[in-house]
Amino acid sequence: MLEKLSPQLRHALIALLGAAFAEGVKYVHTLHLNPVWSALAGSAVAALTLIVTPLTNQYGITELNPDGTPKV
């Protein structure tokens, strides 16, 4: 899905995804995280999202070899 975008735009969207998750984590008041920990948590959630979903085939379980076969 994200492969259709230019690399610069794709990476900007990935960074914005992490920032959006970090903002969301800040509003989960039961966690009581300071801004540094919420940013790290947002980045971790964004990375996990890229790994386990088909948003991009360049990371995680959907990563492909140049010939189109899945990486093992």
C-alpha positions in Angstrom: 0.0 0.0 0.0 2.7 2.5 1.0 5.0 1.3 -1.8 2.9 3.4 -4.3 4.2 6.6 -2.6 7.6 8.2 -3.1 10.2 7.2 -0.4 10.2 10.7 1.1 6.4 10.8 1.5 6.3 7.2 2.7 8.8 7.9 5.5 7.0 11.2 6.4 3.7 9.3 6.8 5.4 6.6 8.9 6.8 9.4 11.2 3.4 11.0 11.4 1.9 7.6 12.3 4.4 7.3 15.2 3.6 10.9 16.3 -0.2 10.2 16.1 0.2 7.1 18.2 2.4 9.0 20.7 -0.3 11.6 21.1 -2.9 8.9 21.6 -0.7 7.3 24.3 -0.5 10.6 26.1 -4.3 10.6 26.5 -4.5 7.2 28.0 -4.4 8.7 31.6 -4.1 5.4 33.4 -0.6 4.9 32.0 0.8 8.2 33.5 3.6 8.4 31.0 5.9 11.4 30.7 6.3 12.8 27.2 9.5 10.9 26.5 8.0 7.5 27.4 4.8 8.3 25.4 6.9 9.2 22.4 8.8 5.9 22.7 5.5 4.0 23.2 4.1 5.7 20.1 7.1 4.7 18.1 6.9 1.1 19.3 3.3 0.9 18.4 3.9 2.4 14.9 6.8 -0.1 14.3 4.6 -3.0 15.4 1.8 -1.8 13.2 4.2 -1.8 10.2 5.5 -5.3 11.1 2.2 -7.0 11.5 0.0 -5.3 9.0 0.2 -5.1 5.2 0.7 -1.3 5.1 4.1 -1.9 3.5 5.9 -4.9 2.2 9.3 -3.5 3.1 9.2 -4.4 6.9 8.1 -7.3 9.0 6.2 -10.4 8.1 5.3 -9.2 4.6 8.9 -8.3 3.6 9.7 -9.8 0.2 12.9 -10.8 -1.7 13.6 -9.0 -5.0 12.1 -12.0 -6.8 8.8 -11.5 -4.9 9.1 -14.5 -2.6 8.6 -14.0 1.2 11.8 -13.6 3.3 12.3 -16.4 5.7 
